């Protein structure tokens, strides 16, 4: 490398470092300036929303984990759990009554009940990811044996004045060793909706939570509806990227030597591979500050457009399986051109499983469907397939129309999540993609958020661990692959 190029790179790196130290005070203006191009339409929204939140909390005594069944008392829900040790260690639970509040947090009258209760799950504890179905909360748990034993969960539906509620603001806690978790308790607005654990008592546990809401809010239906049909044999499902951040360590790649990890206790990089709790769930504003202002360059290891200095990545301990029931729970991120002629929908998965002889799998997976819109009608669509986004004209897509709403159906290949216009087997450079009917149908337009306002939008590193090649390293985020991207 010439001395001139070296100086240019060092100068740009110093500018990047200075911008990080100043916390990027111009970020907010940048968001405001760009969000007008992709802002979601909210005209016509009417009604109010009442939240059903924990009220009076109580704790059970400690019991032996390996042979105890817990059920919440009448009209209460699970809000916490304590555990220490292995299957012979002690477990306790926290449960709470519920109260209704308005948007300002003021108490609202009404009768709150927990109905339609049932046991479900019965999954192997050592590989146990369980999320209650949409609209349901956890009201009990039982486990038998060690990590190879079965765990089941009791769920119920919360009703307000006899009317069914919904669950909003789904989220995931940070992870910790099961044997050292001690207490996990929800905050003032969430209840427990799921739990995941891998391995024995030294494996990681994390909890899914959500907020109970009684909604009288009505949103006019979108003109466009997109249904993604997952393969019946899919093992890795969509997830919220905020949860991926929460379950990851934030790391800096050092070529030829050990990587660094961001420490919350020291608020800076520390060299080594520590899995201490301080290295997980790093505040999003810190992660989001790692980008190069006013540049097309990024900070992703092995990327052809990487700046080559200060490369960073997010690394969860496990290959995250995501949410097996993503409808209404997992957000999708929209970006549109200023004239509205193209509309892009970005989806995120915790893991991409792809192999042909050797593995091309990687943690983190961003995919997209991009609509071409002419005269308020779908004229065609670009479907992401590995490193390509081929275009399909309307006549080559499955599109139906009813009540003024056009529905586009696409098919997601097993593991790779590449999108195809029809079911079938597709030969690619990296793999044989299998797209099929009969699997989960994810309506990705039912929970759409604006890409330009996401708190992680600017992050320019890898969403996943560093592999030997670009194809096995976590991908770059969608802000750098959005429509018309020509620099930050």
Phi, psi and omega in degrees: 000136181290159179298324180296314179295322179297315179297319179299316180295316180296322178297315179295322178295319178296322177296318178298316180296318179297319180297321178295317181297328180275004178062019175054065184297342180273357184303316184298317178297323179296317179298314181298319183293324184268335187294335180296339180281338187228012185298134180285143179283132180234011180298142175091359178288128180226166174102184181229171180225131177249131179262140176252112191235162178302142181244269180264123182259149177218156180241145173276169169286170180277136181229164178288127185299323193285354181202057183220139177245125180245135173229133178298150176290173188306128176060033172236165183226162182282130179233357180191163177209144176242139170209145177216131177093198181267206182293344176265001178282185187258142177233142173222162182230151170246137177225162187214147166286173185235151175223159180257137176226156176269187185297335180269001180087008180277142180299144178233137179289165178144163180259126181245126179231159174241113189235179176052050183277142179203152175273139177204175181104270186048060182246156180292125186302322186286348177220049193252097170254119181228129172232129178298150179301157181307132179089358182246152179234163182271132180233009179184162178207146173217147180216144180229131175085201181269207183293346177268358178281179184261142175239135177234158181230141175259131182237162178210171177248127178275131178241144179243115185054038178081000182254141183292138176264174174240172175244129178235175175053044176301140181206172180231138178287167168293163182259158176203163176299134179304321185287345184237016186294320191058229184270135160246128177226142179288165176279194188285352182238354185248156170231166184279131179238355181184172180206147176227138176215141177231140177081202180271204184294347177267000177280173184272143174235138169215160186243144171262140182225162177204167178252131179278132181222141169256115191254123165250010179286133176239133179243127179303139181296146176289153176294335185239139179228131180239125178250123175258120178265112178283151178296141180303335181261015180298137179247342183238116192252169179297158177207164177283127180299333175298324178291323177299316178299315184297328184265008184247159163270145175261121191230153176248130185276127177245106183296125178085000178210177184292149182280164176261161172231143179282125181259126177291329181287326179260348179056040178195178181284139176231129182287140178129181187241037183294141175253025178296154185302331182294348182264000180250162174055049179288137181310137185298327182296332176288312179299318184293341182279355181267089174204170180252112184299143173054044184213154171272356181282153179232184182238030181269126177302142178069005182278138180295338178256017180289147176293333176092356178226140176070031181290141186227161180203156174259133185226101171286156179290326184247162169279101192289131186276346179079197185255117183288350179227069190285347183304128181066349185260323183259122182285155174238148191243123187257141171221134183234154171289160184300327181272359178076009183281343177226134181227121187251134178241118182257131178244152182232139175234151180283342184205141175247115182255111182212133179205146172213095187079298174244161185275135170247020182290156176202153175286146180075138182202112175258127177231160180212152168243127181240121181271140167260120188245123179231125181054045178059033180219149179287116178265341180173183181205144170265132181241125182288132180219094182061243182264010184235153177228075183293152180262138177237122176291162185307320183292347178254015179239158175268103182231128175239161179223134178207134178054038177079005181247126176268130180247120174259129177250127176232165186240134182259125181289147181303129173078306184281335180065015174298142183264137177229157184280339178219158173293153179155180176257128185237124179275127178236175179297322187267336192193177169256111182274135179246116176244134188211158172279169172096355180263192181296139178253109183259117178271096190287346179271004181275346179216080186253133176237160182281121181300321188291346181252009182287141184292344180256007189310314189279345184307123187248018177262195183272137172270078182140168184294165179273124175260188180286334183229173177298324183289341179251012176256147178308148186282167171282151181287167188290338180299333181264004177230014183289170178303128174072017182297126175219027181137156185301000000 
